[in-house]
Amino acid sequence: MDKNWVRRQLDLLGKRPLHSLGQHFLTDGALVQRCVEWSQLGADGLAVEIGPGLGTVTRALLERGARVHAVERDGQLADLLRGTLEKEFPGRLLIHCADALSLPLAGLSAERAGEARVVANLPFAISTPWLDALLTGPLPRSLTLFLQRETAERLLAEAPSRRRSALGVRLSCAYLAMRHLSVPPEAFHPRPRVQSQLVHWERRPEFFCFSAPCRSAMRHCFLNRRKLLAAAIRSLASHPNHCELRRWFGDLLGQGHSERTLRAEELENRHWQSLELLFRGEKIRSARGTEAMPRPGGRGGGN
């Protein structure tokens, strides 16, 4: 499989890549194999694939014995996969012709979603909202994703970093980044104007999730990079958990942080976890520096 093969397949379909759907088809066979190997999917493993396109990664997963739920928004490509791979691998592939934002885990039940491993060549425009939706529900075992490099760097950034984001905090509280690889534009057809990365995350044994009120407060604190955390907290006066926010901020100052300089991107995961615990009405393990831990089982705050 190479760029010429991809072009021939599109020509046979009479199809041009749709800019409106952010379609960039993977053309590098070695990257396909790397992606599948990193996913650790084998015989009878459960895969959720977002954006299967022409089915290159899909076929590789099926040939390893995995069962695949694939979400493809493009009806023409969904029909292609139903007419080829779904027939070639009966009972092992199910195509969902839908928007991945409405089916981030292909509609799997909570129990089955927790067993699944996700593989995705995500359209750059939906990677952030798709991850946001995924992190609010049952968490799959792993994520192996092709992402725009800038997005990947924001998700992988550790404190203190100006690239850090609320979504990156939530992701790193639930998953461990195991490996990542730079992917050049020529690995896709058509070539994107930006660099990409392939990143693999594994779900933490004790993962931590954030409730909706805490997610809202976190987004607000990260929204304006120039705004000090003190100003962000003051502007959240109408937040239903404003008393907890003020108590949390006071605790941060008690740990030696300065009101005049502290910004959201400087805080570590444990600080944001302590905010969630306050929102839940749970005790923080230590007032100074000891990491706030989730409740037994590690399921965190749910939706």
Order of alpha helices (4+ residues) and beta strands (2+ residues): alpha-beta-alpha-beta-alpha-beta-alpha-alpha-beta-alpha-beta-alpha-beta-alpha-alpha-beta-beta-beta-alpha-alpha-alpha-alpha
